[in-house]
């Protein structure tokens, strides 16, 4: 996909057509709203109805930030969006909720703008017709202070944590995973800082006591996966399988303590490639933040980790390594193959949890069967609290990360265990490889996974998946008729994936308690 489209008559790609299908139902709302006061819109996601926006499909983002030093002052920023319109637009809505907008241009012409809820509503001088390219340029600030999510303040700078709906707290965007795009990210920071972002370096320019760093992705990316690290960091370079560049970003003062962990990454990539095929991106590495954030995050090509995971002795060694594999597995499941809607989250977290547990079984003698039996015992309770894996309950008011519950972690991995029991290990392993190959750099749904499983296994699996993905009660486990749901008191002792308990709003103390329980 081109970073800057060369032809206004170019046709959408297959990914654009599938994303446009999701937007179609909301286009009429956009057209009606154009003659009325500015209102927030959305693409109709069941869990986040106001996320994303109808009427266009983003091809690329060009993000420019100027970092003033410290981590408590707003950054000056320019966001440029190239998009393909999928409807006649009198107005264009972008998701943006934490910053001051100074000016907006559409195709080089000044445009009026208003805020409505968490939307920036733009009225171009002339309507933008269906089926054309448009370029939107927004000059704004990006505030790292005012609320949780988006920018993460570290001991020496900033990083990003945009899942599930916080990218628009950093920059104006179409903040929904169905609309993946190419990214160019450039950051100007005072000398003495190091900047790293998703993708590969594309230039460094020094001028008047500051340095501008540029990075560019070679594969489309969802907004929730964007990452920028600014701080007094050291970048460590090594080589992975097939000569893959592996770069890690660490607090300089902790480099020596972290190196024994970081040197494991190439071998973990090789292990994952043996399970599902070649690594899907141009680089990988760990961004270790000097902050107690209580979670890890699979930002594309540069996964975010809190330093304490590796330096606090409360975390067993095998556990920290398996969490490294969890975030690595997301590069295939969730990043390369992204969810079409947030209800498809189980495909991300279930698979990442699956390979985390499989790695612990093979490398640390932690039997998958034991973990899945415990999860089976708790599954009915998880479904009652959070919904079945493929139909999670909406997050509570003020807790948009509340969808990250046990039902989409170990509860979803339990679905994969049942599927392997049902169709056999050879068919299951073929399915996993086929899934990440067929939908590479694309989005996919639960229905897509069901169809592919049926195709690979040669069996009608509709009834199987209906019960396991959507049932209020957990179906019997194939091959294990003795497994029974546990009573609530016992089920409370079953292992719960800590990322289901600890998201950005939770204190680090909770993170340590939950993760220590994994021992």
N, C-alpha and C positions, 0 to 999 in steps of 0.2 A: 504494500500500500504506500502511495506517495506521501511524503511529508507535506509537500505543497503541490496540490493538484495542478496539472498543466493544462487540462482541458475542462471547460465548464460543461461539456456535453458528455463527459465520461459516464459510463453506466456503473451502478453500485456493484460491489462484489457480492458473493454468496452470503458472507457474514452480514453485509449491510442489508441484504434483502430479508434475512431472518430477523435482524434487529428491527427493521422497518415494520415487520408484521406485528411485533409487540406494540409499536407506537400507533398503529393505525386506529385502534379503538379510541384513542384519546385525541385524534386530530380534530374531530368535530368540536370538541371542547375548546381547543385552541382557537378555531375560527370564530366560534361564538364569543369567546373572551376578547377577541380583538376589538370589538365594538363597545366593550364595557370596561369598567375600571380594572386596573391590573390585579390579577389574582394568581396565587400559586397553582401550578399544574403538576402533573405526574404521568407516568406511563401505566398506571393502574396496577402496580405491584401489590399483591395481596397483603404483604407484611409492611411495606413502606409506600403507601398510596401516593405520596407527594414527591417521591424520589424520581429523578429522571424527568425528561420533558419530551413532548410530542413534536412532530413536524420536521425533524432533521436527524441526521446521523453524523456524528463527529468522525472525521478522518484523521485529524492530528491536533495535538496541543503543542504550543510553544510557550513554555513558562520561564519567565525571567524574574528573579528575586534579587534585591539588594539588601544584604544583611548588615545592620548598623553596628554589630558587636553586642555582646551580652545576649540575654535571651528573654528580655522583658519589654522590648520595644517593637512596634510594628515594622515589618519589612515593607519596602516599596516594591511593587510588582507590576508586571505587564503580562497578561494572558492573551494569547492569540489562538483562535480556534478556527480551523478550516472544516467545514461541514457540508454535507450533501442534503439538500432539502427534500422532504418526502411529502410536502403539502405546500399550498400557497400560504405564505406567512405574512400577516400584517404586524405581528409581534413575535418575538423570540424570547422564550423563558430559559434562563440558566439557573442552576442551583448555586447559590452563594449566600453565606449567612454570617461571616465574621470578617469584616473589613469595610473600609470606606472606598466607595467607587468615585473616582475623579472624572473619568470620561469614558465614553463608549463610541466606537466607530463600527459601522457595518459596510464592508466593501470600500473602505477608505473615506466614507462620509460620516460626519457626526450624527449620532442617534440619541434620541431621548431615552431616559431610563428611569425606572421606579423600583422600589422594593415591595414585595408582597410575601409575607411569611418568610420563608427561607429561599425565595426566588428573587433573582434580578430580572425584571421584565423590561425588555428592550423594544423600542418602537423605531424601526429604521425610517429614513426619510422617504423611501419608496418600498412598497411591499416586495418581498422576495418570492419569485415564482417557484412552483414545484419543479423538482428535477434539475436544480442548478447548484453550483458551488457558491457558498458565501463565506466571507472571512469576517470574524468578529474580533475586535481588539478592545480589551478592557484594561484601563489603567486604574490600579487600586492599591490598597494596603492589605497586608496579610498579618493578622494579629495572633501572636503565640500565647496570649495570656488569658483571655476572658472566659474560656470554658474548657471542659474536658474534651478530648478528641482532636484530631487534626495534628497540629504541631505538638510534639512532646519536648518539654524542656529537660535537658540533661545537665550534668555538672559543668560542662564547658561549652554548651551550645544548644543545638536543636536537632531533632529527628522528626519523622512523620509516623503517625498511626491512624490511617484513614478508614479502617473497617469498622462498621459496615457502611456508614453513611456520613463520613466526616471529611472526605476530600473537599467538599464545598465549603468547609470551614477554613480552607487554605487558599483555594483558587476557584474562580467561576468555572463551572463544568456541567456536563450532563452526567450526574452522579448516580449511575446505575450500571451494574456489570454487563447488561445486555449491549451496551454501546462501548465496545473496546476501540482504542485508537492508538496511533503512534504518538510518541512523546519526544520532544527535545526539551531539556531542562538546563538552564544556565543560572548560575548564582555568583554574584559579586560579593566578596567578603574581605574584611581587612586582612592584611598580611599576618601570618601566624596561624590562620585557620586553614583547615583542610576541608574541602567539599567533595562529597561523593554522592552520586544519584544512580537511579536505575540505568541499566545499559552500559555502554562503553564510552570511554572518554572521547570527546570530539574537539578538544582544544582547550588551551590554558593561555590567558592573556594577562600580563601584569601591567599596572598603570597607577601611579600616584598613591602608593601605599596600599593598594588593593589588588586582588586577583579575581578574574572571572573564569569560572570553571564551566565547561559545557559537556553534557552527556546526551547520548541519543540511543533510543531503543531500536532494535532490529525486528521486533515482533510487537503486535498490538497488545495493549494493556488496559485493564479496567482501572478507573480512577481510584478505586479503593486500594490499589496495589502500588500507587506512586510512593517513592521514597526519596528523601533528601537528607543527608547528614552534614551538619555544619559544626565544626568544633576543632579542638586541638588534638587531632587524632593521628594515628599512624595507619598507613595502608600497607598491608602485607600481601605480597604476590606469590602465587605458586601455580603449579600446573595440574590440571585434572585429566581425566581420561580423554583421549583423542586430542590432547593439547589444549583442552578447554581452559581459558583464563579463569583462575579462581583468585578473587581478591577479598580480603577481610579488612574491615574498618574497626579499629579498637582504640580505646583510650590509651594514650601513649604510656602513661604510668603503669598500666596493667598488661602491657604487651607480653612480658615474660611469663606471667601466670596463665595467660590465655593461650599461648602457643600450643601446649599439649592437646588442647581441645580442637583448635583450628586445623591442626595437621591431620585430623581425622576426616575432614570433609571430602577430599578426593576419593578416599576409599568408600565413603558412604554414597557418593555419586555412582561409583562403579557398582555398588551393591544394588542401588535402585535401578540402574540400567539393566542389570541382570534380571530384574523382575518385570519391567514394563517397557524397556527400550530406551533409545538414546535420549539424553538430556535435551530438553526442547528449546533452550535459549542460548544466547551468545556468551554469557558469563554467569558465575554464581559466587556467592560468598556470604559471610555473616557480618552484620553491623551490630557490634556489641555496645549498647548504650550504657553510659555511666549514670543510671537512673533506676530507682525502684518503681517499676511500672506494673509489675504483677502479671505480665503476660509476654508471650512471644508472638511474632506476626510474620506471615509469609510474603512480605513485599517482594515484588517480582525482581528476580536476579540478585536481591540483596536482603535476605531475611533479617528481621529485627529481633534481637535478643537482649534481655536485661543482663547486666554483668553478673548479678548475684547467682544466676543459674549455674555459673561455672566457678564462682569463687566462694560461695557460701557452702560450708560442709554439710548443711542440712539436706542437700540434694545428693542422692546416691549417684555414683558415676554412671551406672547403666541407665539410670533414669534420664540424666542430662543428655546422654548420647541418643537415646530414643526420641527425645524431644527435638534434637537436631534433625533427625530423620523425618519427624512429623512435618517440620517446616520445609524440608527439602522435598518431600513427597508432594507438597502443595504446588510446587513448580509445574508438575504434570497435572495434578488434580486440583483445579481451582484457578490456576494462573494461565497455563496454556489452554486447558479446557475449562472455560469459565461458566458459571451458572447463568442460565437465561433469566431466571427470577430468583429472588431470595428464598423461595420455598424449595429450591433445588440445592440449598446449602448442604444437605446431607451428603451429596456427591463429593463435595470438597472435604468436609470434616470427617466423614465416615471413611473415605479412602486414606486420608492422612493418618487417622488413628489406626487403621488396619496395618499400614506399613510400619508405623511406630511400634505396634505390638508384635508384628512379625520379626522386626529387627531385634526387639528385646528377647524374643523366643530363640532366634538363631545365634545371637551374639552374647546373651547373658543368661540363657537357660531359664527364661521366664515363660512358661507354657502359655501359648495362645488359648488353648482349651480352658485353662483355669480362669483366665480373664473373661472369656466369653461366657462361661458358666455363671460367673458372678454377675456379669452384665444381664444375662437372661433373668436371673433372679430379681434384678431391680427394674427390668424393662417396663413392666406394667405400671409401676409407680412413675417412671420417667414419662411414659406416654400420657398418663393422667395429668401430670404437672405441666408438660411442655408440648403435648400433642404427639402424634406419630411422626416418625422421621421425615417423611416427605410432605407432611402437612403441619408444620410447627405452628404453635400459637403465636399470635402477634406479640411483640414486645410490650411491656407495660409502659404507661405514661412516664416520660422522663428517663427511660432506660432502653434506648434503641439498640444497645448491644445485648438486650435480654434474649434474643433468639439463640445465643450461643449457650445452649443448655445440654445436659447429658444425652438427651434423645438424639442429637445430631453428631455426637462424638462416639462414645462406646455403644450407644443405642443404634447408630447407623452402621458402625463396624459389625455389630451383631447381625444386621441384615446381610452383609457381605459374607459373614461366616455361614449363615444359613444357606445362602446361594451356592457357596462352594460345596456344602454338604449335599445340596439338591442336585447340582449338575455335574459334580465331580471336579477334582483339582485340575486336570488337563483343560477342560472346557473353560473353567473359571480363569485360568492363567491366559488362555487365548483371548478371552473377553477383555481382560485388563489391558493387554497390549493393543487390541483392536480399538478400544475406546479412545485411548490417548492419541492413536495414530489418525483415526477418522475425524476427530474433532479438534485436532491441533490448531492453535491460534484462532479458535472459534468459540462460540457459546453452545451449550447443549442443555437439554432438559431431562427430567426424570423419565418422561415418555421415550426419549431417545435411548436412554440406557436400557429400558425394558425391551424395546424393539431389538437392540443389538444383542442383548442376552438371549432373546428368543432365536435370533438368527444364528448365533454362534453355537448354541446348545442343540438346535434343531427340535426344540420342545415349546409347547405353549405354556408360558410362564405367567400369564395374566393373573390367574388365581393366586399363585404364589406371591407375586409382588403386591397384589391388592391387600392381602392380609399383613404382609411384613412391612409395607410402606405406609399403609393408610388405616390399618385396624386399630381400634381402641385398645384391644388386648393383643398380647404377643402370641403368635401362632406356635404350635408345637415345633420343637427344633428337630429337623431331619437327622436321623441317626442317633438321637439322644432322647428317647422317650422318657427317660428318668429325670430330665431337667424340668424343674417346676418353678413358677413364680414364687418369690418369697413374701412372707408377711411384711408389712411396712417396717416393723421394728428391725427385722433382720436385713431387709433390703437397704436400710439406711447405712449398713456397714459395707455395702458393695462398693468397689472402687468406682469413682467418678472422675472422668478426665478433668484435670485441674483447669484447663482452658475453658471448660464449660462453667466453671465457678468464678473464675477470675478474669475479668475484662478490664478495660482501661480505668473505669471508675472505682474499682475495688482496691483497697489498701494492700500494700506489699505483705503485711502480716498475714492476711488471708491467703495470699499466694503461697507463702512458705508453709502454712499449716496444711493446705490442700495438697501441695506437692510432697511434703514429708509423708503424708498418708499413703502415697504411692509406694513407699518402701514396704 
